[in-house]
Amino acid sequence: MSERLRIALAQQNLHVGAIDANTEQALVAITRARDELHCDLLLLPELALCGYPPEDLLFHAGMRMRISDALERVREHSRGIAVLVGFPEYHESQIYNACAFIADGEIKHVYRKQVLPNYSVFDEKRYFSPGDAPGVVSVKGVAVGVHVCEDIWEAAPCTRSKRAGADVLVAINGSPFRIGAQAIREQVMRSRVKETGRPMVYVNMVGGQDELVFDGGSSAVNRAGEVVYRAGAYDAGLHVVELESGRQGWDVVAPEAPISPLPELVPSVYGALVTGTRDYVNKHGFPGVVLGLSGGVDSALTLAVAVDAIGADKVQVVMMPSRYTSKMSLEDAAAQARILGVAYQELSIEPIFRTVLETLAPVFEGLAEDATEENIQSRCRGILLMAISNKTGRMLLTTGNKSEMAVGYATLYGDMAGGFSPLKDCSKTLVYRLARYRNTLGEVIPSRVIERPPSAELRPDQKDTDSLPPYDVLDPILEAFIEDDLSVDEIAARGYDREIVGRVLGMVRRNEYKRRQAPPGVRVSRRAFGRDWRYPITSGY
């Protein structure tokens, strides 16, 4: 029996459905782990061959054949190293979320995920059947208990592995980011280690996939329950940990490389926004993005995210003033564009707006001005931005935030028009925190953009508080309803005015039809609008 076991953790950025590209990533990782890092075992992520989550692609007839071919390529390439690789296993009429153990160029064992998550963004019971047996494999005489993601969130699978003789527990994962996720994962790992007395090694993927962002954080916990290794967030690459045989059995040895710090809230969210935006643009093959720059904090932060994600040379911004746009907004938008070095145009919507009003005058005769005229301005801007997107091929980024989307403070076919919404799951108060944080890395957002009262500038002297409660009141109410599922009375019991709470929750309910038509955006909270949120449009509740 070896006295040491070197394990490589492949923290990979996978692309759902890109089986050939994902397989090439696996082969490169195998070669490097074996020949350069001299590892005994390589852990590849959950469903590494097809990407995660593959959703209804799993039902396509061609997927089964292509996965079989990909697994064969991995098998042939794995001589001289043991490999654990996630893949969808097709067996008769069933599909399993599986992990193949390959050693000496042979598939020695296939482990089937036992616990299938079916909550929040997960719907694995739609696709997979659960496994019912532990998977303990031998690598140089070390008994390795294999688990896939959700398996370690319950005690039973790890306990079964211990009873089957496992010396160490490993888990391959596709665990998406949300605020505080890494600390929660590590607490789960410590719980399993405490229950079993076995150390645990955990690998996670990185990168964006539609609304989800995977943040990595691959880690190892020793028998004492200490996190002795943590890979950097959003850092694709191979990370090595070692097991050592001692009097109490096998344990993880702290590597010489320093442990990455546990991510702080605001930097981790900013990293998710940048990663999600970069991968959405690049994996779709867009040559760049375009967005409207208003002089407000939302578009300013979206611009900073876009530049950090794909580079200034791929970003185009357009300031579209109307009769209500302030001089300050014009100055601040131009200043930020200049600081970041992006292509900048100023296109007035006044001629279009005036023409639309003139055209509609016979229809609107005798009717007072209201939000209709405000929405027309937003839709004029949407026309210009979508035309630029069509002509240049650049994807249009929308700039709205979660607070606005929750209460419908956005215009269908206007500022909601676009292909991707980086701030979709960020409350307005979080947007301000993110803007201030980004300026600590280098001041790119003019300070008065952050300090001025927010305004849509669609009528004279307009302020957001004309239509909404202050954001420091609105956002906690929204969080209590959307993420905690609390009632009006329960939220009011937290100290909020009951009438305001009722009005806010009524706005959320009435505006589901808008949210269904909104573009996808990065998920960062416990419950985001999109695949997390399934609220009826037509409801008498």
Beta strands, then each sheet from edge to edge (+ up, - down):
strand 1: 4-11
strand 2: 41-43
strand 3: 82-91
strand 4: 94-103
strand 5: 106-112
strand 6: 135-139
strand 7: 142-148
strand 8: 168-172
strand 9: 200-203
strand 10: 206-209
strand 11: 212-215
strand 12: 219-221
strand 13: 227-230
strand 14: 237-246
strand 15: 249-253
strand 16: 289-292
strand 17: 315-319
strand 18: 343-346
strand 19: 395-396
sheet 1: 5+ 4- 3+ 2+ 1+ 14- 15+
sheet 2: 6+ 7- 8- 9- 12+ 13-
sheet 3: 10+ 11-
sheet 4: 18+ 17+ 16+ 19+
end
